[in-house]
Every structure is written in structure tokens, then in C-alpha cells.
Amino acid sequence: MGKRNRNRQRNQQDRNGKPDGRNRDNAGWGAGYSEIIKENKLFEHYYQEQKIVPEGEFENFMEAMREPLPATIRITGYKSHAKEILHCLKEKYFKEIQDLEIDGQKFEAPQALSWYPDELAWHTNLSRKILRKSPLLEKFHQFLVSETESGNISRQEAVSMIPPLLLKIEPHHKILDMCAAPGSKTAQLIEMLHSDMDVPFPEGFVIANDVDNKRCYLLVHQAKRLNSPCIMVVNHDASSIPRLQVELDGKKDILFYDRILCDVPCSIFGGCSLCQGQHERGRSFQKNDVAGRSCCIISSSSRMDDDDL
């Protein structure tokens, strides 16, 4: 029997309501989505050899790393209707999911991140899997997808929001983001350039670089949502990124940056909750000289900042 005929019969079985792992009418909302096994012996052996966890606490340590990350969203701060988006979230969607219970598990109402300005960042213990798959959250999820595509909301991990805040970006700043993909922090930098609504076209700009050509397309997608003229995406090895020259008053001079964001590649140890592939690549973790490469990138960045900093 050909593959096409087998698929046709399988689809017919689904329509007839016969048992099938993907038929939501016959099972819970999570049916058909296999659980990710967050285990890797090499991964665990590495941590045990480091002896950084007190004896007797290793299992608790691993369980903490296996916990799923909270879902976090950020409302773009330079859009004129950011307050309207915030009001809609607080008065409609957040109230609808307050004290929500799914499959016997209670979920807390979303909370504003206290350290992020103007209540423009929120987090909840609803996992991304539940947001995507639960029928009770379908309207909320559709709203997030729609507003993300239009550039009004960014789904971004809370820890990723911190570095741009610390840079204290001003509209005239020239900024280099050396390892920018997938672009959530880059988008945040662009928003900060546009924070003054009285300045339609800031003097500053963001140059977003990444060594991976395919990931540069993610940068373009992120930037395009924000409709800003203050962004340029480049594809270069950050450890040997060249200096750019600019012409001022008829003279060529080296372009120095007011701010440089250098989020270098990490070993992704401790990232059990991020994705399944990390548990399958445990052997490669120990072969890559991530630390050495990161040092080269940081050294490269030190040649391009403004002498006055």
C-alpha cells in the first residue's frame, strides 16, 4: 500500500472518530504531544564532576533545571498605542485567565515584572506549550500571535530583557549588537532609540550582526515588525568584525559606538528547560571551546567602543 493511501485511510479514521492520538475529541487537550525527556547522562556527569552542588542536593538541582520557563511578554514601548495594548491585556485577557485551572493544575494570574518600566513586561507560570494547546487559552494565544506579528508585543524571556535596560540607550546613540540573532534584544534596542515620541527619526542606529546567515533572516523579521529606519543587519564573524568608516565634514573617520551589546555564545549548560535538542547534544558540549570563542568576540568589541566611555 502506497504512502498516500495510508495517509488517506488515517485521515478517514480521524474523521470517523476512531481512536487516534491526535483526535482531541477523544482525549485531553494535550493528546498527541509527547513529553520531552529532559535527561542526558553526559550532561549530568559533567555537573557532578564540577562539584559545584552540595552533596545530597544534586537531584533537587536537576529538577530545578528541568522546570519549564515562565511565559513572558513585553509590550513595545515606543508605539503610540502601547497603553491601549496594556489596558486590553489587564482588563480583558488577564481577568479571563485569573485563577485558571487546567487538568487539575492551578495557574496564577499574569504579574508585571517589577523591575521593567511602566508595566510593559509581564510573566505567568503558563508554559508556552499550554498557551499553544489549551482550548481555554485559545483567544489569548491568538491575541498574542496577532499582536506579535504586528510588532505590538514581543515574546521574550525575562532574563533577555535585562542587558538592554542596563545600557541606558538614548536616541542619539550608535549601537552595535554583535551576536544579535534571533533579535529580541535587538528589537528592544530599537524601541529605546524611539522612546522619545517627539523625535520621529532618531540620530542613532543599531547595527545587528550575526555569524549565521540563516539566523540573520530572523533579525530582519524582528526589525521589519517595528518599521524603524534605524537598523542595519550584517552577517559577519563577531570575533573579527571590521571597523566601519564614516565621512564627517569631508573627512573619513572610524566609526566608534556609544553602546555595544555582546551576548556571546554560551555552553547552554543549565538550560534543561529550553529545548529537547540540548539533552541530545551532551557530548558536543564538552568538545566546543565556547569560552575561548567568547573571549575573542569580547576582545573584538573592545576595539570599537567610544574612547569617552
N, C-alpha and C positions, 0 to 999 in steps of 0.2 A: 504494500500500500504506500503510495507516494506521500510526501510530507504535506502537500497541500490538502489531500483528502483527510489525513489525520487531523489537521488543524480545523477543517470544516466540521468534522464529526465532534471535535472537542467543543467548538463554539455552539453547535447544535445542542450538546448536552447541557451547557450553561443556560441556554435559553429555556430548555425544558425543566430547569430547576433541579436537575440531578446533582448529587453531591460533588462538589468540586472545591478545592482550597481557595479559589478566588471568588466564589459566589458569596457576596455579603448577605444575601437574604437568608442563608442557612448557617451563618456563623457570626461571631462578633466583628466589630469594625476593623479589627487588626488582622483578620484572617488573610492568609496568603503572604504575609510578610514575615519571613523567617528571622529569628532572633540572631543578632550578631554575637558570636562567641568571642569575648574580649580576653583571650588568653594567648600567651606565647612564652614558651619555656625559656628561650634565649633572652627575651625581654626581662623576665623575672630574675633570671640568673645574673644578668648584668647589675640590677639594683641590689641584689643580695651581696654581690662581691664588693660593691661600693661601701657597704656597712654604714650607710647614712640613716638607716631606720633602726630605732632601738629594738633590741631583741624582744620577740614576742608581739611586736606591733606590725609585722610585715603584711599579714593578711588584711588588717584594717587599712593599711597604706594602699594595697592593691584595690580593695573595694572602693576606697575614696576616688581613685583614679578612674575606675570603671563607671562612676556615676555620670549620667548624661549632663551635658552643659545646659544651663537655663537658656530659654529663648529670649533674645534681647533685640530690641528695635530702636532706631534713632530717627527722629523727625528732622528733616533737613532744615537747618536754622536760618538760611538766608532767603527762603521762599516767603513771599508776602503773606501767604495764607497758612503759614506754619501753625499759628494759633488756632485756626479753624480745624486743622487736622487733629491737633491736640484735644480740642473740645469734643470733637466727634469720637475720638478714642475713649476719652474719660466718661462721657455721658451716655454713650451707646454701647460700644463693644465691650469695654471693660466691665460695665454693670451687668451685661448679659452673661458673662462667664464668671462672675463672682461666686465663690463657694461652689464651683462646678465639681461634679463627681462623675468619673468615668470608670466603669468596671470596678466599682468599689473603692477607687482611689480618689481622694480629695485633692483639689488643686486650688492654690491661693490666687487671689485677685492680683493682676499685674501691679508692680510697685515702681515708682520713679527711682532712678539711680540718684542718690542724694548728692553725689559729687559732680553730676553733669548739669551745666547751666540751664535754667529756665524750664525744667521738667521735659527736656527734649529727648531723653533716653529712658527706656523702660525695660524691666525684665520680669519674667514669670517662670515658674517651675514647670510650665507646659513644655514638653520636649518638642523638637521640630517634627519628629515622627507623628506625635499625637496631633499637632497642628495640621499636618497634611492629611491625616487619615480619618480623624474623628468626624462623623456627620454632625455632631453637636457644635463643632467649631467651623463648619464649612463657610458660613458667611464671613466670619472673622478672618479666616485664611484667604478667602477671595479678596477681601478688602486689602489685606497686606500685600498680596501679589499685585493687585492693580496699582496701589499707591507706590510700590517699589518700582514698577516699570515706568511710572510717570515721574519718578525722581523725588517724590514727596517723603518717602520713608526708605531707610536703609536697614537691612537686617545685618547686624554686626555684633560680634562678641564684645562683651563689656571691656575685657582687658585690651582689646584692639583700639578702643576709643581713647585710651589714656595718653599715649605719646603725642598725638596732635594737640591735645589740650595743654600739655606742658611746654610746647613750643611758643605759645602766645603769639599766634600769627596776626599780622597787621596787613591792611590792603596793599601796601607798597612792597611787601616782602617778595624777594626772589627765592623760590623754594625748590630743592632737589629731593625727590623721593627715589632712593637708589635701588631698592628691591620692592617695587610697588605692587605687583600683582598679588591678589586679584583686584585690589583697588579700593577697598573700603576706607582705609586711612587716607588714600589719595583724594577720594571724594570729600572726606572731612576737611582736608586742607583747602580744597577749592571753595567749600562753603564758607570757611573762615575768611578767605580773601574777600568774599561778598557779604561779610557780616554788616557792613555799613550800607544801608539801603539808599543813602544819599549819593553813593558813588556807584553809578551803573557799570562802569568799566574800570576796575582797579588797575593800578600801575603794576602790581605784582603778577606773578605767574607761578605755575607748578610744572616742572619737568619731571614726568613719571617714567622711570626706567625699569626694565626687567630683562633678564638674560634669556628668558624663554619666549620665543616668538609667538607661540600659541597663547600663552598667558597674557601677552600684550593685547590680544583681542579682547580679553576680559577688561583690561584697563580702558580700552576705547569704549566698551559698552557702558562701564560705570560713568565715564566722563560725559558721554553723549546724553545720559539721562538728565544731567544738570544744566545743559545748554549754556555752558560757560566758554568764553573765548580765551580763558586764561590757563589753558592746559596744552601741553605737548607730550606725546608718548614716544619714547625711544626704546630701541631694542639693542642692548649692549651689555657686555660683561662688566658688572659694577666694580670688580677688582681692578680694572684697567680702563675705566671710563675716561674719555679725553676731556680736557678743558675746552670750553667754548669761548669764542671771541665775539665781542660786540663792538660796534662803532659808535663812539661818543664824540661829538664836536669834531667830526672829521678824522678822529684818531681811533685806531683799533686798540682794544684793551681786553684783558682776560676777564671773563665773567665769573665773579665770585658771588656766592649765595649767602643770603641772610639767614636762612634756616636749611638744615639738611636732616632729613629723616632717613635713618639707616636701620631698617628692621631686617637684620641679616638672617640667612637660613639657619635654622636650629636643628637639633638632633631629633626633635619631636618626642623625646623621652618624656614620660609623664602625661602624654596625650592620649591615654587609652580611650577617652570618651569621644574622640574626634571622628575616627573613621576605621572601618574594618581593615583596610589595607595596612595600617600601621602594625597590626598584630601578625601579619603575614610577612613583613619585611624586617623582622627582628635581626636576621643575620647581616643584612646590609647596613644596619645602624652602626655596627662595630667596625666596618670596613672604611666608611667615609670619613675623611678628615674634615669634618664640618667646622671644628674650631679654627683650624688653620686658614680655611677659606674665608671665614667670617673676619678674621684678623686682617686679611688682605683687603677686604672690602672697606673695613673701618679705616685702615691706613689710607686708602684711596680717597675717602671722604674728607680726611683732614687737609688735603691739598686744595680743596675747593671752597672752603668757607671764608667768610669775610674776616679780614685781619682785625677788625674792630670788635669782633665777638669775644 
